[in-house]
Amino acid sequence: IHTIHTGGVGVPPSPFAGSLSIRRWSPGQVWVPGVDRWAIQSLANISEFTGGVASRFVYGSVAARRIDEATRFNYLLGYAPSDTNADGRYRRVMVRVNRRDVTVLYRHGYYANAQLVPYDREQFMTYNRIVTAGNHTQEIRDIQLALEASTVKAGDGSLEVAVDLSIDTARVAFADDSGTHVAALEVAIFCGDRRQNVIGELWQTIDLKLSAEALARAAREGIRHTAVVPVKAAPRYVKAIVYDRNADVVGTATSTLR
């Protein structure tokens, strides 16, 4: 898989908050925010592990030329594992050549599954949207959310986070199914400790089937959704993400636990 980063470069932060002064950076130095740095490195990892080339912080013509040069010639290698047990684990593959001063692009491994699972674009896009929203430091309000969360104890004494979520339906894409208004919302809830390490998470799908009256009420009052998230330690932060794949819009809300 060949990847091209098209997001440009970040603007370096001012050394004085609230001032108009701009920090001087040496020629050729690229400042990248932490979140973007991880995303860009992920693109590079995808290319490396699949035998492609990654282009970052270069002109489009340079990126296109690199892909053109990398795909002009290739070898087709056959491979059969000595271990035929389909245990689902990732198995590494290494290809070496005797020629010096060359870069070998190849797939670095595979998952030993008994059956190949076809690529699911909808599932991929849903996961990508939620993870990207989760890494975004500011709240996203394409879908308006109201979040309330509290720490509770389960019957066995373990900790849980009770979540009460109100979802505004103004941007939700409802389809008409013989007079019933239907939609599906993907909900992800992440709980973090004081150091913002994820200590619990929950992924759910809300299937909405509303009459005209219920749809009008939801437009006024929103959709209420409650959930309980088991956590491994004392929680400090809660972040909820709601994604409507039909409208391709997302909303986030955060809460700090006392």
Salt bridges, closest charged atoms under 4 A:
ASP68 OD2 - ARG72 NH2 3.00
ASP83 OD2 - ARG91 NH2 3.45
ASP87 OD1 - ARG91 NH2 3.52
GLU122 OE1 - ARG245 NE 3.30
GLU139 OE1 - ARG141 NH2 2.75
ASP164 OD2 - ARG224 NH2 2.58
GLU186 OE2 - ARG245 NH1 2.38
ASP248 OD1 - ARG129 NE 2.91
